[in-house]
C-alpha cells in the first residue's frame, strides 16, 4: 500500500490519498453501491408500499382514513428526523455503519409486522410509525452517507441508484397486496422476514472509508479544477451550526418541504382515490407505477444532474410534478384510466426525484467537510412536508386535493429559481 498523505486544493478541501478501495475493502468500491441499493430496496417498502394496504386497513373497525394516513405522517417525521442525528453520531465515531444498519433491520421488520397484526391505531403509531420510521431512517442515512464517502468524485449517479432503489423495492409488494388483500398479515410477515435478512446481510458487509478518503484516480487537485465535474464548487465549507445563517438554506429547506408534501400526499391518497373511482386493480397499478417512475427517474436524474445543472433540473422536476397533479385531477373527474396513469408517471418523475438532486445541491452549496450532516439537516424538511401533505390528504379528501398539491409543487418550482450559491456574488461586474 502506498504512503498515506493529505492534500488540499485551491478551495481548501482536504483529500486523503494513498489507500485504494481494494486496500480498504478487499474489493472495488462499486460493491458499496450495490450493498446500499439492496438495503434501500428493502427499507423503502414501508413508505412506498403503505398506500397499497390503506384500503385494507380502512376496513378495520373504528379505523378512520385520517387516523391511518396520520400514521404515515408520523412515520415520515421519524424517518426524516433520524437523518441528521445518525450522521452526527457516525461522524463522531459513536454509531458505526454496521451497528446502525443492524438496528435498522430489526426496527424495519418490527414496523412491517405491526402493520400486519395491530388491532388498534395506537399500536400502529408505536410499532410502524415510530419504530419502523426510525429503522428506515437509520438505513437511509447510512446508505446515502456511504455513497457520499466512497464516491466523492461522482456522487450524482451513485446517489441516483441508491435513492431510486428506495422507491423501486415496493413494486412487487404493491402488486401482491392488491392481488391478495385477505392475506395481508402473512404477506407483511414474509416481507418483514425478507427485509430483515437483506438489510442485516448488507450491515455485515457495509463499511465507511477514512474521513476525506479519495480514490487512486483521478488526481484530486486536477479534478477540483475540472469544470466538467465541478461547474460551481462551493465557495467555502459550512459546518452544521453555520447552515441556517445562510439565506439559501431556508429557501432550499422550503423547496424540500413542498416537494415532500406533494409526494407524500400522492402516496397517502392515490390508492383510495383511484380505487373509489376505477377499482382496486387500477389503484394497484397506479401505486406501482408511482414507485417505479420515482425510482427510475432518480437514476436518470442522477446521471443528468452534473451535465445539465441541478438547479435547472430541480425547477423542471417541480414543474412536472405540479402539472401531474392537475392531470390527476382531470383524469379523476372524467374517469380516464390512461390519463390517470400518465399523471402518476409524471408525478413520480417530478416530485419524487428531488431527494437525489438534494445530495448534489448540498455539496455544491455548502462544501464537503460536513456534507452528510448538512444533508441530514436539509432532508429533515421531509418531516415538515409530511405534516403538510398528509394534512392535505386528511382535510381535503376529494380530487380537489390534487389541485392544492399542484399549487404547492408550482410554488416550489418558483422558489427553486431563487436558489443561489452561498457566498458567491451575483455578478462580477461593478454597479454602474
Backbone torsions as a table, in degrees:
resi	resn	phi	psi	omega
1	UNK	NA	136.8	-178.2
2	UNK	-68.9	164.8	178.1
3	UNK	-63.4	135.7	179.2
4	UNK	-85.7	126.3	-179.2
5	UNK	-131.8	160.7	173.5
6	UNK	-115.7	127.9	179.6
7	UNK	-115.7	160.7	173.5
8	UNK	-128.6	146.7	175.3
9	UNK	-103.9	-175.4	-175.3
10	UNK	-68.2	-16.9	179.4
11	UNK	-93.3	0.9	179.0
12	UNK	88.2	4.7	-179.4
13	UNK	-76.9	142.2	179.2
14	UNK	-96.0	146.7	177.3
15	UNK	-134.2	131.2	174.0
16	UNK	-100.7	113.5	-176.1
17	UNK	-119.5	158.4	177.3
18	UNK	118.0	-16.7	178.4
19	UNK	-112.8	126.7	177.6
20	UNK	-87.4	166.7	177.2
21	UNK	-62.7	-34.9	178.9
22	UNK	-69.1	-32.8	175.7
23	UNK	-62.0	-39.7	-174.1
24	UNK	-87.7	-34.2	-175.2
25	UNK	-107.6	-26.6	-171.5
26	UNK	83.7	7.2	-179.9
27	UNK	-160.0	168.8	179.6
28	UNK	-64.4	151.3	-178.9
29	UNK	-67.2	-16.8	175.2
30	UNK	-56.7	-26.3	177.0
31	UNK	-55.8	-36.8	-179.3
32	UNK	-64.7	-38.9	179.3
33	UNK	-57.3	-46.9	-175.0
34	UNK	-75.6	-30.6	173.1
35	UNK	-64.9	-47.7	-179.9
36	UNK	-63.9	-40.1	179.6
37	UNK	-65.1	-39.9	179.3
38	UNK	-63.8	-42.8	179.0
39	UNK	-64.7	-41.0	179.5
40	UNK	-69.1	-34.2	176.6
41	UNK	-56.5	-41.1	-179.5
42	UNK	-77.7	-40.8	-174.0
43	UNK	-69.8	-30.6	-174.1
44	UNK	-70.7	-10.9	-178.7
45	UNK	-58.6	-35.5	-176.7
46	UNK	-65.4	-30.7	178.6
47	UNK	-88.2	-57.1	-171.9
48	UNK	-79.6	-16.0	176.6
49	UNK	-93.2	-10.3	-174.9
50	UNK	-61.3	-42.8	-177.7
51	UNK	-59.1	-27.5	-177.9
52	UNK	-68.5	-25.0	-178.1
53	UNK	-105.8	1.1	177.6
54	UNK	-58.5	-46.5	177.6
55	UNK	-58.5	-38.4	178.9
56	UNK	-67.4	-43.4	178.5
57	UNK	-64.8	-31.5	-179.6
58	UNK	-65.1	-17.1	178.4
59	UNK	-87.0	-3.8	177.3
60	UNK	-71.3	138.0	-178.0
61	UNK	-59.3	125.0	176.0
62	UNK	83.4	-0.9	-179.5
63	UNK	-91.9	121.3	180.0
64	UNK	-97.2	158.3	177.0
65	UNK	-59.1	-42.4	-179.7
66	UNK	-60.6	-44.3	179.4
67	UNK	-66.2	-38.2	-179.4
68	UNK	-65.2	-49.8	-177.7
69	UNK	-72.8	-23.1	174.2
70	UNK	-63.0	-32.1	177.0
71	UNK	-64.1	-33.2	175.0
72	UNK	-67.3	-37.9	178.1
73	UNK	-62.7	-45.4	179.7
74	UNK	-65.3	-38.0	176.0
75	UNK	-58.3	-47.8	-178.3
76	UNK	-64.6	-36.5	177.8
77	UNK	-63.4	-44.7	179.1
78	UNK	-67.7	-41.1	-179.1
79	UNK	-64.7	-49.9	-178.5
80	UNK	-71.3	-35.6	-178.8
81	UNK	-67.7	-19.4	-180.0
82	UNK	-78.6	-16.8	-170.2
83	UNK	-61.1	-49.7	-178.5
84	UNK	-68.3	-49.0	178.8
85	UNK	-57.5	-38.4	179.0
86	UNK	-63.6	-45.4	179.5
87	UNK	-63.9	-42.4	-179.7
88	UNK	-63.5	-47.0	-179.9
89	UNK	-63.0	-40.0	179.4
90	UNK	-66.4	-44.9	-179.2
91	UNK	-64.4	-24.3	178.3
92	UNK	-96.8	11.4	174.9
93	UNK	74.6	17.8	-175.4
94	UNK	-101.5	-10.6	-178.1
95	UNK	-143.8	83.6	179.7
96	UNK	-59.5	150.5	-177.1
97	UNK	-55.5	-45.1	179.8
98	UNK	-60.6	-36.2	179.9
99	UNK	-68.8	-44.5	179.1
100	UNK	-61.1	-43.1	-178.9
101	UNK	-68.0	-41.2	179.9
102	UNK	-63.6	-43.6	177.1
103	UNK	-63.5	-40.5	177.8
104	UNK	-61.3	-38.5	179.6
105	UNK	-60.4	-45.5	-178.6
106	UNK	-66.3	-43.7	-177.5
107	UNK	-70.2	-37.6	176.0
108	UNK	-61.4	-44.1	178.7
109	UNK	-63.6	-39.1	178.6
110	UNK	-62.3	-39.7	178.8
111	UNK	-62.7	-41.7	-179.7
112	UNK	-69.5	-40.9	177.9
113	UNK	-62.1	-39.1	178.2
114	UNK	-59.9	-43.9	179.5
115	UNK	-62.5	-27.4	-179.7
116	UNK	-82.4	-25.3	-169.9
117	UNK	-126.7	-8.4	-177.3
118	UNK	-63.6	140.0	178.2
119	UNK	-110.3	3.1	178.1
120	UNK	-146.7	153.1	179.2
121	UNK	-65.6	-37.2	176.1
122	UNK	-57.0	-36.6	177.3
123	UNK	-65.5	-38.1	176.8
124	UNK	-63.2	-43.4	-179.8
125	UNK	-62.3	-38.7	-179.4
126	UNK	-75.7	-51.9	-173.1
127	UNK	-76.7	-48.2	-178.3
128	UNK	-83.4	-54.9	-171.6
129	UNK	-66.5	-50.6	-174.3
130	UNK	-83.6	-58.6	-176.7
131	UNK	-68.0	-47.9	179.5
132	UNK	-64.1	-39.1	178.6
133	UNK	-64.3	-45.3	177.7
134	UNK	-63.8	-39.4	178.5
135	UNK	-62.3	-44.3	178.6
136	UNK	-65.7	-37.3	176.7
137	UNK	-62.5	-39.5	176.4
138	UNK	-60.5	-45.7	-178.6
139	UNK	-68.5	-45.6	-176.9
140	UNK	-60.8	-51.3	-177.1
141	UNK	-64.6	-36.9	-179.8
142	UNK	-69.1	-41.6	-177.8
143	UNK	-70.9	-43.4	177.1
144	UNK	-64.2	-41.8	177.7
145	UNK	-61.6	-35.8	178.7
146	UNK	-64.4	-40.4	177.6
147	UNK	-65.0	-43.1	178.2
148	UNK	-60.9	-38.1	-176.5
149	UNK	-76.8	-39.7	-174.2
150	UNK	-88.6	-17.5	-177.3
151	UNK	-127.5	57.9	179.6
152	UNK	-66.6	-18.0	-178.6
153	UNK	-94.9	0.6	-179.0
154	UNK	-172.6	63.7	-174.6
155	UNK	-71.3	-38.7	-170.7
156	UNK	-51.7	-58.0	-179.1
157	UNK	-61.0	-39.3	-179.1
158	UNK	-69.9	-40.1	176.9
159	UNK	-63.0	-35.9	177.3
160	UNK	-62.5	-42.3	179.6
161	UNK	-64.9	-46.8	-175.2
162	UNK	-68.9	-47.0	179.7
163	UNK	-71.7	-28.7	174.3
164	UNK	-65.0	-37.1	178.0
165	UNK	-63.1	-32.2	179.5
166	UNK	-59.3	-34.0	179.1
167	UNK	-86.1	-43.2	-172.0
168	UNK	-67.8	-26.4	-174.2
169	UNK	-62.9	-20.4	-176.6
170	UNK	-86.8	-8.6	-175.2
171	UNK	-57.3	-50.7	178.0
172	UNK	-59.7	-38.6	-179.4
173	UNK	-63.3	-44.2	-179.5
174	UNK	-59.4	-45.0	-178.5
175	UNK	-66.9	-40.2	179.3
176	UNK	-69.4	-38.4	178.8
177	UNK	-62.6	-35.8	178.5
178	UNK	-73.4	-36.9	-178.0
179	UNK	-76.4	-26.7	-174.9
180	UNK	-129.2	62.5	-175.6
181	UNK	-62.1	-32.1	-178.5
182	UNK	-76.2	-15.4	-177.0
183	UNK	-97.9	24.4	-176.4
184	UNK	-54.2	-47.8	-179.7
185	UNK	-60.5	-44.6	-179.3
186	UNK	-66.1	-43.6	-179.7
187	UNK	-60.7	-43.0	-179.2
188	UNK	-71.1	-33.9	176.2
189	UNK	-64.9	-44.9	179.2
190	UNK	-64.6	-42.7	178.5
191	UNK	-61.6	-41.7	178.7
192	UNK	-60.7	-41.3	179.5
193	UNK	-64.4	-42.6	178.7
194	UNK	-64.1	-44.3	179.7
195	UNK	-60.6	-44.6	179.6
196	UNK	-59.7	-47.8	-177.7
197	UNK	-65.6	-44.8	-176.6
198	UNK	-64.8	-50.0	-176.8
199	UNK	-68.4	-40.7	178.5
200	UNK	-64.2	-37.9	176.7
201	UNK	-62.9	-41.7	177.3
202	UNK	-66.7	-35.5	179.2
203	UNK	-60.4	-35.3	-177.8
204	UNK	-68.9	-20.2	-174.5
205	UNK	-113.3	-21.1	-174.5
206	UNK	-74.1	130.6	177.7
207	UNK	-136.6	158.6	175.6
208	UNK	-106.1	148.8	174.8
209	UNK	-80.0	172.4	173.2
210	UNK	-61.6	156.0	-178.6
211	UNK	-57.5	136.7	179.2
212	UNK	65.9	20.0	179.3
213	UNK	-59.7	145.0	178.1
214	UNK	-135.7	138.6	-178.3
215	UNK	-68.5	171.1	-176.9
216	UNK	-62.8	-36.9	176.0
217	UNK	-136.6	148.3	0.9
218	UNK	-79.3	168.4	176.4
219	UNK	-63.8	125.3	-166.9
220	UNK	-64.1	-40.2	-176.7
221	UNK	-71.4	-34.0	174.9
222	UNK	-70.0	-38.2	178.4
223	UNK	-62.3	-39.7	-178.3
224	UNK	-62.9	-28.7	-178.9
225	UNK	-92.8	-4.3	-177.7
226	UNK	-81.8	109.8	-176.5
227	UNK	-68.5	-15.7	175.8
228	UNK	-67.8	-27.0	-178.8
229	UNK	-109.0	-26.7	-177.7
230	UNK	-128.4	77.5	-176.7
231	UNK	-67.4	-39.7	-178.3
232	UNK	-141.4	76.7	179.7
233	UNK	-64.2	151.0	-179.6
234	UNK	-59.2	142.2	179.9
235	UNK	-66.2	-38.9	174.9
236	UNK	-155.1	175.7	-176.9
237	UNK	-98.3	124.5	-177.7
238	UNK	-101.4	132.9	172.3
239	UNK	-81.7	159.9	179.6
240	UNK	-54.9	-38.4	-179.1
241	UNK	-65.8	-22.3	-178.9
242	UNK	-90.0	-10.1	-167.8
243	UNK	-61.4	-46.1	-173.8
244	UNK	-83.6	8.5	168.1
245	UNK	-84.0	-10.4	-178.9
246	UNK	-94.6	132.0	177.2
247	UNK	-63.0	-32.2	-179.5
248	UNK	-61.8	-33.7	-177.6
249	UNK	-59.5	-46.5	-178.8
250	UNK	-63.6	-42.2	179.3
251	UNK	-62.7	-45.9	-179.4
252	UNK	-66.0	-37.6	178.0
253	UNK	-60.8	-44.2	179.9
254	UNK	-66.4	-36.3	177.2
255	UNK	-61.6	-43.3	178.8
256	UNK	-66.2	-39.5	176.6
257	UNK	-56.3	-48.5	-176.4
258	UNK	-67.5	-43.5	179.1
259	UNK	-63.3	-43.2	179.6
260	UNK	-65.7	-39.3	-179.2
261	UNK	-60.4	-43.6	-178.0
262	UNK	-69.0	-44.8	-179.8
263	UNK	-62.6	-44.2	-178.1
264	UNK	-71.4	-31.9	172.0
265	UNK	-59.9	-46.2	179.4
266	UNK	-61.8	-43.0	-179.7
267	UNK	-63.8	-38.4	-176.8
268	UNK	-75.5	-35.5	-167.3
269	UNK	-108.9	-21.8	-171.0
270	UNK	-58.9	-46.4	-176.2
271	UNK	-64.7	-44.9	179.6
272	UNK	-64.1	-44.5	179.2
273	UNK	-59.6	-47.3	-176.4
274	UNK	-72.8	-41.4	-178.8
275	UNK	-62.6	-36.6	-178.7
276	UNK	-68.2	-23.9	-175.5
277	UNK	-107.1	-33.7	-173.8
278	UNK	-131.0	4.7	176.1
279	UNK	95.5	163.2	-175.1
280	UNK	-67.6	-27.3	-179.8
281	UNK	-62.4	-48.9	178.7
282	UNK	-68.3	-33.1	177.7
283	UNK	-61.5	-43.3	178.5
284	UNK	-65.8	-41.9	179.0
285	UNK	-62.4	-39.2	-179.5
286	UNK	-65.9	-44.5	179.5
287	UNK	-65.6	-42.3	178.8
288	UNK	-62.6	-41.3	178.9
289	UNK	-66.2	-38.4	178.2
290	UNK	-60.2	-45.3	179.4
291	UNK	-66.1	-43.9	-178.3
292	UNK	-66.0	-42.4	179.7
293	UNK	-66.8	-37.5	177.1
294	UNK	-63.9	-48.6	-179.2
295	UNK	-64.3	-47.8	179.2
296	UNK	-64.6	-38.8	178.8
297	UNK	-64.4	-36.5	178.9
298	UNK	-65.4	-39.8	177.4
299	UNK	-63.4	-45.6	-179.5
300	UNK	-63.3	-47.3	-178.2
301	UNK	-66.9	-34.2	176.1
302	UNK	-59.4	-32.6	179.4
303	UNK	-81.4	-29.5	-175.1
304	UNK	-90.8	-19.8	-170.3
305	UNK	-59.0	-45.1	-178.0
306	UNK	-66.4	-29.7	-175.9
307	UNK	-83.1	-41.3	-171.5
308	UNK	-100.9	-12.2	-179.1
309	UNK	97.0	125.5	-175.8
310	UNK	-67.6	-36.7	179.9
311	UNK	-59.5	-46.4	-176.9
312	UNK	-63.8	-45.3	-178.8
313	UNK	-66.7	-38.4	179.4
314	UNK	-61.0	-43.3	-179.3
315	UNK	-63.6	-45.4	-179.8
316	UNK	-66.6	-35.9	179.4
317	UNK	-63.7	-43.6	179.7
318	UNK	-69.5	-35.3	174.3
319	UNK	-62.9	-43.7	178.4
320	UNK	-63.6	-41.1	178.4
321	UNK	-64.0	-37.0	177.1
322	UNK	-67.5	-44.8	177.4
323	UNK	-59.6	-38.1	-179.3
324	UNK	-59.0	-37.7	-178.2
325	UNK	-64.9	-37.5	178.2
326	UNK	-71.7	-33.0	174.9
327	UNK	-64.9	-41.7	178.0
328	UNK	-63.6	-41.0	178.2
329	UNK	-61.2	-49.4	-178.5
330	UNK	-64.3	-43.8	-178.3
331	UNK	-65.8	-36.1	176.9
332	UNK	-66.5	-39.9	178.7
333	UNK	-62.4	-36.6	-173.2
334	UNK	-108.9	8.3	176.7
335	UNK	56.0	44.7	178.8
336	UNK	-96.7	104.5	-177.4
337	UNK	-64.3	-43.0	-178.5
338	UNK	-64.7	-43.2	177.6
339	UNK	-62.6	-38.2	178.8
340	UNK	-62.0	-47.0	-179.6
341	UNK	-66.1	-35.4	175.7
342	UNK	-62.8	-44.1	177.5
343	UNK	-62.7	-39.2	178.7
344	UNK	-62.6	-45.9	179.9
345	UNK	-61.8	-41.0	-180.0
346	UNK	-67.7	-36.2	177.6
347	UNK	-64.7	-42.6	178.4
348	UNK	-63.8	-42.1	179.4
349	UNK	-70.1	-24.0	-177.3
350	UNK	-88.8	-89.4	-174.0
351	UNK	-63.7	-29.2	-177.1
352	UNK	-70.0	-12.6	-174.1
353	UNK	-99.0	-0.9	-172.6
354	UNK	-68.8	-29.0	-178.1
355	UNK	-67.8	-34.7	176.5
356	UNK	-62.8	-42.2	178.5
357	UNK	-67.3	-31.5	-178.7
358	UNK	-60.8	-38.0	179.8
359	UNK	-56.6	-49.8	-179.3
360	UNK	-71.2	-36.5	-179.7
361	UNK	-65.0	-39.0	178.4
362	UNK	-62.0	-43.3	178.0
363	UNK	-65.8	-42.3	-177.7
364	UNK	-68.3	-36.5	-177.9
365	UNK	-84.2	-42.2	-165.7
366	UNK	-118.3	3.8	173.3
367	UNK	84.8	-170.5	-167.5
368	UNK	-103.5	-24.3	-166.8
369	UNK	-61.3	-35.9	-178.1
370	UNK	-129.9	39.7	-170.0
371	UNK	-62.7	-39.9	-178.4
372	UNK	-67.9	-41.9	178.5
373	UNK	-68.0	-40.6	178.9
374	UNK	-65.3	-38.5	174.7
375	UNK	-61.0	-42.1	179.7
376	UNK	-60.0	-39.3	178.7
377	UNK	-65.1	-46.9	-179.4
378	UNK	-69.5	-35.5	179.4
379	UNK	-66.0	-25.5	178.9
380	UNK	-63.4	-13.8	175.0
381	UNK	-60.9	-22.3	176.4
382	UNK	-60.3	-32.4	179.5
383	UNK	-64.2	-42.5	176.5
384	UNK	-66.6	-41.6	177.5
385	UNK	-60.7	-33.8	177.7
386	UNK	-62.5	-43.7	178.9
387	UNK	-62.5	-39.9	-179.5
388	UNK	-69.9	-50.3	-175.1
389	UNK	-67.9	-44.2	179.6
390	UNK	-70.9	-35.1	174.8
391	UNK	-61.0	-38.8	176.7
392	UNK	-63.4	-43.4	179.4
393	UNK	-64.3	-33.3	-177.8
394	UNK	-77.6	-40.0	-173.3
395	UNK	-87.6	-27.6	-176.1
396	UNK	-120.2	67.8	-175.8
397	UNK	-83.1	59.4	172.3
398	UNK	-144.1	171.1	179.0
399	UNK	-63.5	-16.7	177.7
400	UNK	-65.5	-16.7	173.7
401	UNK	-60.2	-30.8	177.6
402	UNK	-67.0	-32.3	177.0
403	UNK	-65.4	-45.3	178.1
404	UNK	-62.1	-41.4	178.5
405	UNK	-63.9	-38.7	177.8
406	UNK	-61.5	-41.3	178.4
407	UNK	-63.3	-41.6	178.2
408	UNK	-61.0	-43.7	-179.4
409	UNK	-65.6	-41.8	177.9
410	UNK	-64.8	-36.4	175.6
411	UNK	-62.8	-38.8	176.4
412	UNK	-63.7	-38.5	178.3
413	UNK	-63.2	-43.2	178.3
414	UNK	-63.0	-44.4	-178.8
415	UNK	-65.8	-35.8	-179.5
416	UNK	-64.3	-26.0	177.2
417	UNK	-69.3	-13.3	-179.3
418	UNK	-96.6	0.2	-179.4
419	UNK	-70.2	131.0	176.9
420	UNK	-131.6	152.0	-179.0
421	UNK	-72.2	124.7	-177.9
422	UNK	-58.2	134.3	175.2
423	UNK	84.4	-8.1	-179.5
424	UNK	-97.5	126.6	179.4
425	UNK	-64.5	146.9	-179.3
426	UNK	-67.1	-28.7	-179.7
427	UNK	-145.8	143.1	176.2
428	UNK	-89.7	-3.4	-178.3
429	UNK	-92.1	141.6	178.2
430	UNK	-68.6	152.3	177.8
431	UNK	-65.9	146.1	-178.3
432	UNK	-72.4	NA	NA
